[in-house]
Amino acid sequence: LSWLGLDWDGEALSQFSRVARHAEIARRLLDAGEAYKCFCTPEELAEMREQARREGRPQRYDGRWRDRDPASAPKGVQPVIRLKAPLDGETVIDDLVYGRITVGNDQLDDMVLLRGDGTPTYMLAVVVDDHDTAITHIIRGADHQRNTFRQFQLYRALDWEPPLFAHLPLIHGADGAKLSKRHGAVGVESYRDDGFLPEAVCNYLLRLGWSHGDEEIISRAQAVEWFGLDAVGRAPARFDADKLASLNGHYIRQADDGRLLDLVLPRIRDRLQGRIADATAERIRRGMPALRERAKTLVELAENALFYAAVRPLALDAAAVKALDPDALRRLEDIRAGLSGVESWNAASIEAALRAYAETAGQKLGQVAQPLRAALTGRTVSPGIFEVMEVLGRDECLGRLEDVCAGAK
């Protein structure tokens, strides 16, 4: 949550620290006749479930201790406390997304509130904690609707005003099936590690199942102003990893160069397994405007920036090696000699010198630029080679060209 920039009010509440309060509420329900002690053994419960399975019925507790006298309980069994749920009628909830939803009370059993060891169940703890902290809205996935019916019954038994409930449609994979690990579903920290910016993740998740006209790029301030549950759809949204990556690319292009540098430097250090000098970091920062245009994640951005931080002699990938054939290497020796005479080392002057060489040699500019790119970056894909050369600087460019030409002899 902190990484996403989502803050909360007050201190986080630990359910464990409130066990006594939860037990107090369970005993209150017991004294009021809204709950009872159940002395079923684990073996009885297992047999109850097995019989229901054999008969094709839902596996629910059958309420056998609901009206029995605790005095008849077997010795040595620590009882649980169960809610005495209504047996007939319906539980009705006005859901802020799905509208009025109902369940027959005969479809719900008497849930456990307090275990035999005195610890509360989630169902009891969450209701008590939400009530005590004055929670007004509970917004969660549609797969929690059944929990909501149970919790609603508990609010009524306690004569507490329930909060408002909203259930959001689940996220499905591109194939329409419920999102799972098979689709690559991971925790938010994995997106952070994979090079996604928090504002991109927030923007994408906000638009999953909710819309504001045709707006796709939504800032945090706009989200706060525009969001409303009335615009949440009821159909499951489909997670599109390509769309998330594209959105992330937009936010990378909009980000400040200094921020991007701070985010990619640790990744570059890990790749190069060494310290990055201040001058090298500044070189990467100067190259950032062109680098970020091609990147959809910080991982890609760091990978694309590696050649700025690489030490001589530069390692060449397979495509770069192929581009540096004997003819290309001969041209590079002439190009290096010509570049050494360029007075103002900037992209415009470098381009003018290379165009002049290409014209004199009777070659197209691409025939000159591609071997240069391979020699100076170690790859055949990079930002514009003239801008790259300006950022690298005269000495580094001439040195890298010398390394390549010398290595071929």
N, C-alpha and C positions, 0 to 999 in steps of 0.2 A: 504494500500500500504506500509506503514512504517513497519507493522508487517511482510509482505512478503519480505521486504528488497528491494522493488522497489522504487528507488529514481527518482527525476525529476530535470530538469534544471530550474534555476531561481525560481521566486515566482509564486504561483498559481494565475491565472488571474480570476477576478470576472466579469462575464458578466454584472451584475447589475451596476458595476462602469463604464461601457462603453456604456450606453444607448444613450448618446449624439452622440457618434461616429456611432452607428447603425442607428440612425435617420438621420444623415447626409448622409449616403450612400443611404438610402431610398429616400431622397429628390433628390439626384443626379440622381438616376434612373428615378424619376418622371420628372425631368427637361429634361432628355435626351430622353424622350418618351419610355423608357423601362419599365415603370410602370405607373399605373393610380389609381385614387381615385375611390373607390367603396362605394356607399351609400346604399347598401342593408340593410334592417332592419332584425333583428333576425327572424321576422315572415316570411319574404320573403325567407330567407335561409332555414328555416324549411320546408316551402312549396315546395321549390326546391328539397330538399332531399326526401320528402314524394312522390312527383310525380315520381322521378327517381326510388324509391323503387317499386311503383305500376307498373311501366313500365318495371321493371327488368333490369334497367340500373345502371351502377356505380354511386354512389352519388357524383357528382362533381359539382363545381360551373360552371354556364353556360355562364359566361363572359358578362352578360347583360350590365355592365357599362364600358366595354372595350373601346368602341368608342363613348360613350355618353358625351355630354357637361356637365361638373360639374355645370354649371349655372342652369341646370334643376333639380338639386338635391332637395329633400324634406327638408324642414326646420327642424332643431333640430336633425338631424342625423349626428353623428360624423363619417366621412368616415375612412375606412381602406385603406392602400396602397397595391395594388396587383402587382405582377410581370406580365408583358405582355409577357407570354410564347409563343413560336412559335406554330402555329396551325397545321402545316403539317410537313412532314419529320420525321426524327428519331433523338433521342439523343443516342449517341454511347459512351460507356466507355470501355477502355481497362483495365479490372480488372486484377490485378496481380495474382489472384488465379483462377478465372473463365474464363479468357480470354476476348474476345470481347463480351459485352452484350449490347443489344439495347432495346429501348422502343419506340413505336410510339408516337409522340408528341400529337396526339389526345387522348391519354390515360391519359394525365396529364392536370390539370387545372391551372388557374392563382392563385398561392398560395399567401396567405397574408404575407406581409413583416412587416408592421407596423400596430398595432391595433389602434382602434379608440381613445384609451387613450394615444397614443403615445409610447407605449412600443413595443419593437421588438419581433418578433416570434423567436423561436429556429432556424428556417431555415436561417433567415437573420443573427442573431447574430453569429452562429457558422461559417458561411462562412467569415464574416468580421473578426472575431477573428483569425481564422486559417490563413487568408491572412496576417493580420497585424503582426502575430508572426512567419511568414515564415515557416509554417508547410509544410513539404515535402511529408509525407505519412499519409494517414488516413486508419487505419486498424480496422475493426469492424465486427460485425456479419452480416451474409447474409440477415437477416431480415431488414437491413438498405439499401438494394439496391435501393428501390424506393425513399428513401430520397436522395440517391446519385444522381439519375437522376435529381431531382428537384434542388439540390444544383449545379450540373454541369451547368444547364441552367442559374443559377444566376451568376456563374463565367463568363460565356460567355457574359451575358448582361453587366457585369462590365468591360469586356475586361481584366480580370485577368487570369493569368496562373493557371489552377487548379492543386492541388496536385495529387499525384498518389494514386489510391484507391485499397484497397484489402479487400475483404469480406471473412470472415472465416465461414466455415460451422457451423451450430448450434449444440449444444450438445443435444443428445436425451437420454432418459432413457433406461434401459436394455430391455424394451419392444419395443423399436424403436420409441416411441412417443416423441414429443418434451418435453424436460425436464421441469418439473413443480413442484409445491409444492406437488403434488400427489406422485412424485418420491422422495420426501424429499429434493428438491432443496432449498438451504438456502444461505444466504450471507457468505462471507469468514470469518466473525467474528465468525460465528457459528462453523466452523471447528476449529478455534483457541480455542474456549470454550470447544469443544469436545475432545481436547487433541491432535490435529494434529500439527506437526512441520511445520514451514513455508517452509522449503526446500522440504519437502515431497509434500506439496500442489503445489508448483511451478513446481516441477518435473512432477507431475501427469498431471497438466493442460497443460504443455508444450507438453506432449506426446499425448494429446487428439487431434487427427487430424493431427499431424505432427510426422515425424519419422526421425531417422538418423541410417539407417541400422537396426540392431537388438538391439541397445543400449536401455536399459530400465532405468538404473540409470545414470542420467545426472546432473553433477554439474552446478553451475551457470556460472563458467568460460567456461565450455564446451558448454553450451547453447549459450552464447554470440558468441563463435567461430563458432558453427555449424549451428545455426538457419538461415533458408532462406525460403522465401515465396514459392519458387519453389517446396518445399517438403511438402507443406500443401495440404492435400487431399480435394476433393470437396464433398465427401459424409459426412453426419452428423456422428459425433463420438458418441459412446455410453458410458455413464457414468457408471462406475463399482465401487460401494462403497467398495466392498471386495478388489478390486485391490488397491484402494487408501489406505485402512487400512494396507494391506500387505506392500506396499511401505513405509508407515509411520513406520511400525515395523522395516524395514531395517534401516531407518534413526535414530530411537531410539537406535538400537543396535550399530550404529556407533558413537553416540554422546558421548561427554565427561561426565564423572560421575558427575563432579561439576555442569555442566550446567543442567543436568537432575535433580539433587537435587534441584537447585534453582527453577526449573519449577514445581516440584511436592510438595514441602513443603507448598505453599499456599493452595493447594488442600487438603493436609493431615490436615492442621490446621482447615480448614473449616469442615472436617469430624469429627474431634475430639473436635472441638469447644474449643480450648485452645492453649496455647503457647507450642512450642516444644523446649526442652532444647538443648543446643549445643551438649551435649553428645549423645542425641537421634538422632539429625541430622547427626552426624558423623557415628552413627550406620547404618542409612539408606544409607549414602554414601558408606560405606564399603560393604553393601549388594547389591548395585546397579548393579554390573556386572552380577550377577545371575538373579536379578529381571527383568532387561530389556530384557533378552532373551525371556521372555514369554509375553511381552506387545506389543500391536499394537497401543495403544494410551497412552497419558499421564494420562488419566482417569484410564485406566487399571493399569498403572504403580503405580499410587498413591494408588489405591485399594489394589494392591498386596503388597505394602510396609507398609500398616497400622499396621500389627502385630509387626513390629519393633518399632513403636511409642506407641503402646497400653500400658496402665497402668495396673498393677495387681489389682485384679485378672482378668485374661484375659477372655473376652467374647467368648464363643464357638458357632460356627454355628451348624445347625442341624446335618450335616454329622459328625462333630467332636464329638458331644455328642454321636452319635451312635457308633463311633469308640472306645469310652472310656467305654466299658462294664466292668463288675466286674473283669473278668480275666485280661483285659488290665490294669486296675488300679492296680491290685496286682503286675503285672510285672513292672509297672512304679515305685513302691516303691522300688523294688530291683534294678532297673536301676539307680534310683536317688542315692541310696547308693553307687553303683559301680562308678558312674560318679564323685562323690565327691572326689574320690581318684586319678583321672586323674591329672598327674603333669603338663604336657604341654597342655594347652587348645587350641588345633588347630584341624582342620578337620580330619587330619590323625590319631591323637591320639584318638579322640572321636570315629572315625570309628573302630579303633582297639579294643577299650574297648567294644563297642557294639557288634562287631562280636564275641568277646570272651564270652560275656554274652549269646548271642544267641546260641552259640555252647554248652555251659555248660547247658543251659536250654532246649536244644533239639528243638530249634525253628528256623524258617527261619528268615533271617535278616528283611524281610518285615514285619513280625509279631511284630518285635521290633520297627522298624522305623515308622510305621504308627501311633500307639498310641502316640509316641513321637511327631510326627508332629502335631497331633491334640491338644496335651496338650501345646505345645510351640508356635504354631501359631494361634490356634483357628479355624483351617480349615484343610481339608484333602488334599489340593493341595498347594504346595509351591516349592521354589527352593530346591536343595539337602539339606536334613536335617542336614548332618554333617557340611556343610558350614554355614547353618543358625545358628547352635549352636555356631560355632566359632564366628560369628558376634554378636550374642546376649550376649555372655560372660558367664563365669561360674556362677556368682552370679544370673544373670537374669534367666538362664536356671533352676538352682536348685530351685530358688524361684517359678517359674511358675509350676514346677513339684510338689512342696510342696503344692501350692494352689489347684491344681487339686486333689491330693490325699487326702488332708484334707477335701475338699468339698464333697468327696464321703463318708466320714465317718458319 
